[in-house]
Structure formats: structure tokens, C-alpha cells
Amino acid sequence: MDRALYVRFQGTTRSRRGHFPGIFALANDLARRGELTDEQYRFWRTGNDWYDTHYTNPSHRDPTVYDRDLHPGAVAWFKTQAVHLIERVDGYLELLAAHDVPCVRIESANPGRVIYEDDDQVVVVPWETETLGR
């Protein structure tokens, strides 16, 4: 069996765009809709600020990385060695669970066609999307 090199936390229901939203998109959606308690909002804001400081936003390096026409279904995966980032996900999982938003951890050695990569993550077009064509 292939050793997992990448990990992703995502919802279990496809979005309108056809992909499974990641953990940050799910939490951001709850905040945007005003569904967080004051304590949850503080956690979310502090957590997002921490990630903004410690985690590269691929869109800042390549504005086309999530372009729906160029890279349909593009999603980000943590590299398994990015433990400092992955270990902070638990609070987001608890936040989502408190709002009955299911989220799963998936692992893969080869999640798709890599369109962006840095020390902590890759952004890929999933193989499923690739085989369906554009």
C-alpha cells in the first residue's frame, strides 16, 4: 500500500461547484452566516489569523490556482510533514461538530494533478475531475 503523503479535511457533501469543501471553507461559511457563538467566533478569527500568518495562501502566489476554467475542482491538501499546521485542525473539527457539519480526514499518496506546491501543501485537480474532462 502507498504511504500517504497528503492529508485533507473536507465536508461530506458536494458544494454547488461539485467538490467537497475543505475544513476552512466550512468554518468560514458558518462565520459568514452568523451561526457561531461569541466564543466560537473568537476561536475561528484567532485560528484563521494564525493560519494566515503561518500558512501560504496559494492564491497569493498564483492568482489562477483556483480558477474554475483553468483548474476545475482544484483543492488544497496538507503535506503530512506539516504537523505544525495539521495539529491545529482539531479545534476546527470541534467547531464543525458543534454545528453538525460532518467532516472527514482523507489521506492519499497521489490526490491529483499538482498545480501548486510549497513546503506545507499542494493544490491539485483531483483525478476524478481530470477524467471527467472540462
Backbone bond lengths (Angstrom), bond angles and torsions (degrees), N, CA, C in turn:
res aa  C-N    CA-C-N  psi(-1)  N-CA   C-N-CA  omega(-1)  CA-C   N-CA-C  phi
1 M - - - 1.464 - - 1.529 109.91 -
2 D 1.330 116.35 140.13 1.458 120.87 179.53 1.522 110.63 -68.75
3 R 1.315 115.26 141.92 1.456 121.18 176.60 1.529 108.31 -77.06
4 A 1.324 116.21 130.36 1.465 120.20 179.22 1.527 109.80 -66.07
5 L 1.296 115.61 127.80 1.455 121.50 177.99 1.520 111.85 -106.71
6 Y 1.332 115.08 -15.50 1.453 120.76 -175.00 1.522 110.16 -134.99
7 V 1.333 115.53 150.57 1.460 121.46 178.29 1.523 108.24 -136.66
8 R 1.332 114.22 143.48 1.466 120.57 179.81 1.518 108.04 -139.08
9 F 1.307 116.47 141.81 1.457 123.83 174.49 1.518 106.16 -112.42
10 Q 1.334 116.09 121.01 1.457 118.83 -174.30 1.520 110.96 -146.16
11 G 1.330 114.61 160.87 1.451 121.22 175.93 1.520 110.88 -68.77
12 T 1.318 115.15 171.04 1.462 120.59 -178.32 1.517 113.07 -105.02
13 T 1.317 116.24 -0.48 1.463 121.61 179.16 1.527 108.85 -118.87
14 R 1.317 115.42 132.83 1.469 119.57 179.48 1.531 111.11 -66.09
15 S 1.306 115.19 145.07 1.466 120.89 175.77 1.524 109.06 -78.85
16 R 1.323 115.91 176.97 1.474 120.46 175.82 1.517 111.29 -59.45
17 R 1.336 116.36 -28.86 1.469 120.80 -179.68 1.527 111.94 -80.75
18 G 1.328 117.46 -5.05 1.456 120.48 174.80 1.510 116.37 95.43
19 H 1.334 118.52 -0.31 1.467 119.83 178.25 1.524 109.85 -110.47
20 F 1.311 115.90 171.30 1.457 121.69 176.96 1.526 108.05 -92.54
21 P 1.332 118.09 115.85 1.466 120.09 -176.88 1.530 111.44 -63.34
22 G 1.322 115.10 144.24 1.454 120.78 177.93 1.517 111.91 -77.34
23 I 1.313 113.91 171.80 1.465 121.78 -174.67 1.530 112.40 -58.79
24 F 1.323 117.71 -39.03 1.459 119.93 -178.97 1.522 110.74 -71.14
25 A 1.315 118.08 -40.68 1.467 120.96 177.10 1.527 110.67 -61.64
26 L 1.323 116.77 -40.05 1.473 120.53 179.65 1.524 110.77 -64.66
27 A 1.329 116.83 -45.79 1.468 120.29 179.52 1.532 110.79 -67.09
28 N 1.324 116.83 -41.43 1.465 120.45 178.93 1.522 110.83 -61.42
29 D 1.321 116.98 -36.30 1.457 120.76 179.03 1.526 110.92 -64.49
30 L 1.322 117.52 -42.40 1.469 120.57 176.96 1.531 110.51 -60.50
31 A 1.317 116.31 -43.84 1.468 120.18 179.69 1.520 110.93 -64.75
32 R 1.316 116.03 -44.72 1.470 121.09 -179.06 1.531 111.25 -60.12
33 R 1.331 116.09 -35.73 1.468 120.42 179.93 1.526 112.99 -83.81
34 G 1.341 117.74 -0.07 1.463 121.60 177.59 1.513 113.83 72.63
35 E 1.317 118.52 27.63 1.459 122.22 -175.59 1.525 114.50 -93.80
36 L 1.335 117.75 -2.03 1.456 120.03 -177.98 1.523 111.15 -88.85
37 T 1.348 115.48 144.60 1.456 119.61 171.55 1.528 107.47 -70.09
38 D 1.322 117.12 169.92 1.462 119.99 178.70 1.527 111.00 -58.17
39 E 1.339 116.41 -43.61 1.463 120.71 -179.89 1.530 111.16 -65.13
40 Q 1.319 116.30 -43.34 1.461 120.33 177.98 1.518 110.81 -63.92
41 Y 1.315 116.75 -39.59 1.468 120.32 179.03 1.529 110.52 -62.58
42 R 1.346 116.49 -43.25 1.466 119.80 178.70 1.533 110.33 -61.65
43 F 1.352 116.79 -43.31 1.467 119.82 177.56 1.528 109.82 -59.68
44 W 1.332 116.06 -50.19 1.467 121.36 -177.32 1.536 111.00 -58.79
45 R 1.333 116.39 -48.19 1.467 120.61 -178.24 1.529 110.58 -63.18
46 T 1.338 117.01 -46.59 1.459 121.95 179.62 1.526 110.38 -63.42
47 G 1.330 116.63 -43.34 1.459 120.98 178.91 1.515 112.06 -63.16
48 N 1.308 116.81 -46.51 1.472 119.94 179.03 1.527 111.22 -63.58
49 D 1.327 116.69 -39.61 1.466 119.73 177.98 1.533 110.37 -63.16
50 W 1.340 116.90 -40.91 1.465 120.67 178.45 1.529 110.03 -61.95
51 Y 1.333 116.46 -48.79 1.466 119.35 179.63 1.528 111.24 -62.94
52 D 1.323 117.97 -38.10 1.468 120.19 177.99 1.527 111.47 -60.16
53 T 1.322 116.56 -31.75 1.460 121.72 -179.89 1.529 112.46 -82.31
54 H 1.340 117.24 -34.85 1.459 121.69 -170.75 1.525 115.20 -107.64
55 Y 1.309 117.46 2.14 1.460 121.20 -171.02 1.521 107.94 -140.63
56 T 1.305 117.42 125.65 1.462 121.42 -178.00 1.525 110.72 -70.41
57 N 1.318 116.28 131.46 1.452 120.70 172.87 1.530 106.62 -84.45
58 P 1.338 117.62 113.77 1.468 119.71 -177.60 1.523 113.43 -54.58
59 S 1.320 117.59 -32.43 1.471 121.42 -179.49 1.524 112.50 -65.19
60 H 1.337 116.47 -24.25 1.464 119.43 177.64 1.522 111.25 -75.33
61 R 1.310 116.62 -26.83 1.474 121.47 178.65 1.533 111.17 -88.80
62 D 1.346 115.41 -36.58 1.463 120.74 -178.76 1.526 108.35 -141.48
63 P 1.316 117.67 98.63 1.466 121.35 -176.71 1.530 113.97 -60.05
64 T 1.330 118.21 -16.24 1.469 120.72 -178.89 1.525 113.49 -94.03
65 V 1.326 117.73 -1.48 1.467 120.08 -171.41 1.536 112.65 -58.54
66 Y 1.312 118.40 -35.57 1.467 120.90 179.17 1.532 112.43 -104.50
67 D 1.317 117.45 16.25 1.462 121.45 177.76 1.529 108.91 -62.09
68 R 1.319 116.89 121.34 1.479 122.46 -174.51 1.523 113.08 -63.74
69 D 1.321 117.13 -31.39 1.463 119.67 179.18 1.526 112.26 -79.74
70 L 1.326 116.34 -42.63 1.466 120.38 -179.46 1.528 112.72 -74.31
71 H 1.346 115.98 -39.61 1.463 121.40 -173.98 1.529 110.59 -135.45
72 P 1.324 117.55 70.04 1.469 119.75 -176.39 1.525 111.87 -60.99
73 G 1.323 115.22 131.31 1.466 120.84 177.05 1.509 114.71 77.75
74 A 1.331 119.05 11.90 1.462 121.57 -177.19 1.523 111.38 -58.22
75 V 1.338 115.68 132.87 1.465 122.26 179.33 1.525 109.50 -140.38
76 A 1.328 115.19 154.08 1.462 121.59 -179.75 1.527 111.09 -96.18
77 W 1.315 114.73 145.44 1.466 124.09 175.42 1.520 108.13 -129.11
78 F 1.345 116.81 137.71 1.454 120.44 170.56 1.519 109.10 -71.91
79 K 1.312 117.05 146.13 1.462 120.35 165.89 1.530 106.30 -78.31
80 T 1.311 117.94 141.06 1.473 120.37 -175.12 1.522 112.33 -60.96
81 Q 1.324 118.58 -25.21 1.464 119.61 178.98 1.526 112.71 -77.38
82 A 1.323 119.04 -5.29 1.471 122.38 178.83 1.529 109.86 -83.95
83 V 1.326 115.06 52.76 1.466 121.97 -174.99 1.529 111.15 -57.70
84 H 1.318 117.88 -38.57 1.464 121.26 -179.19 1.532 111.91 -59.85
85 L 1.309 117.51 -25.63 1.464 121.65 177.30 1.524 111.34 -90.42
86 I 1.305 116.60 -42.55 1.467 121.57 -176.50 1.525 111.45 -66.25
87 E 1.333 117.71 -38.73 1.458 119.83 -176.07 1.533 112.32 -66.20
88 R 1.311 118.58 -17.73 1.470 121.25 178.93 1.530 112.78 -88.16
89 V 1.328 116.72 -2.71 1.466 121.21 -178.11 1.530 111.74 -71.34
90 D 1.322 117.85 -26.12 1.467 120.90 -176.27 1.530 113.34 -52.17
91 G 1.319 117.29 -40.92 1.468 120.09 179.01 1.517 112.11 -62.46
92 Y 1.321 116.84 -36.60 1.467 120.94 176.45 1.525 110.44 -68.40
93 L 1.326 116.74 -39.02 1.467 119.84 177.51 1.528 110.40 -62.52
94 E 1.325 116.70 -41.49 1.470 120.78 177.70 1.526 110.87 -64.35
95 L 1.311 116.72 -41.87 1.465 121.49 178.08 1.525 110.85 -59.54
96 L 1.326 116.78 -47.52 1.463 120.84 179.93 1.519 111.25 -65.13
97 A 1.322 117.05 -41.51 1.470 120.70 179.59 1.530 110.85 -61.88
98 A 1.323 117.17 -37.50 1.466 120.98 179.24 1.526 111.62 -63.07
99 H 1.329 116.86 -21.50 1.467 121.88 179.52 1.531 111.52 -109.72
100 D 1.343 115.43 16.92 1.471 121.56 179.14 1.528 112.87 53.74
101 V 1.324 115.66 39.30 1.463 121.38 175.58 1.530 106.61 -101.91
102 P 1.326 117.96 106.51 1.464 119.29 -178.09 1.524 112.14 -67.82
103 C 1.316 114.77 140.98 1.452 121.88 -179.46 1.522 107.67 -144.76
104 V 1.308 116.61 138.41 1.460 120.93 -179.08 1.523 110.03 -123.80
105 R 1.309 114.39 155.41 1.464 122.13 173.48 1.518 106.92 -99.97
106 I 1.316 116.70 127.42 1.461 119.99 175.64 1.524 108.03 -124.40
107 E 1.306 115.21 149.72 1.450 121.67 -178.96 1.518 108.94 -129.23
108 S 1.316 115.95 149.88 1.453 120.00 -179.63 1.524 109.85 -157.30
109 A 1.308 115.20 148.64 1.464 120.81 171.40 1.528 110.47 -88.47
110 N 1.341 116.53 -16.75 1.463 120.64 -174.67 1.533 109.25 -155.18
111 P 1.348 117.90 77.62 1.461 120.74 -172.70 1.524 116.25 -76.96
112 G 1.337 117.75 -11.68 1.461 119.51 -179.22 1.511 111.53 160.96
113 R 1.323 114.67 -170.39 1.463 121.49 178.80 1.527 108.65 -78.42
114 V 1.318 116.48 116.40 1.465 121.95 -177.21 1.530 109.79 -72.04
115 I 1.343 114.96 126.10 1.464 120.62 177.89 1.525 112.22 -115.61
116 Y 1.345 115.36 -10.67 1.464 121.62 177.06 1.523 107.42 -154.42
117 E 1.331 116.17 144.09 1.458 119.81 177.04 1.517 109.59 -152.07
118 D 1.345 115.22 140.09 1.458 121.13 169.91 1.529 107.19 -139.27
119 D 1.303 118.36 -167.71 1.462 120.99 -175.05 1.530 113.48 -63.90
120 D 1.336 117.38 -27.29 1.454 121.47 -172.14 1.527 115.57 -109.17
121 Q 1.312 118.38 -15.01 1.459 120.03 -170.48 1.516 112.92 -156.39
122 V 1.322 113.35 167.02 1.460 121.94 167.58 1.518 107.23 -131.14
123 V 1.308 115.83 152.67 1.456 121.98 167.82 1.519 104.55 -114.94
124 V 1.321 115.38 130.53 1.462 120.32 -176.13 1.518 110.81 -129.63
125 V 1.314 114.76 155.72 1.450 121.47 163.75 1.521 103.63 -95.36
126 P 1.335 117.56 114.73 1.463 120.14 -176.10 1.526 112.11 -56.35
127 W 1.327 115.89 145.63 1.466 120.44 -179.93 1.519 111.08 -54.65
128 E 1.322 116.88 -38.04 1.471 121.39 178.74 1.520 110.81 -55.98
129 T 1.327 117.20 -43.65 1.467 121.86 179.18 1.523 110.49 -68.33
130 E 1.329 115.99 -39.71 1.462 121.43 179.98 1.532 110.85 -59.97
131 T 1.330 116.85 -43.56 1.467 120.33 -175.80 1.525 112.16 -75.39
132 L 1.324 117.23 -22.04 1.457 120.31 178.26 1.522 111.46 -77.90
133 G 1.322 115.39 -17.58 1.468 119.51 -178.68 1.490 111.19 81.81
134 R 1.287 115.41 177.14 1.462 119.90 -177.84 1.482 107.96 -101.35
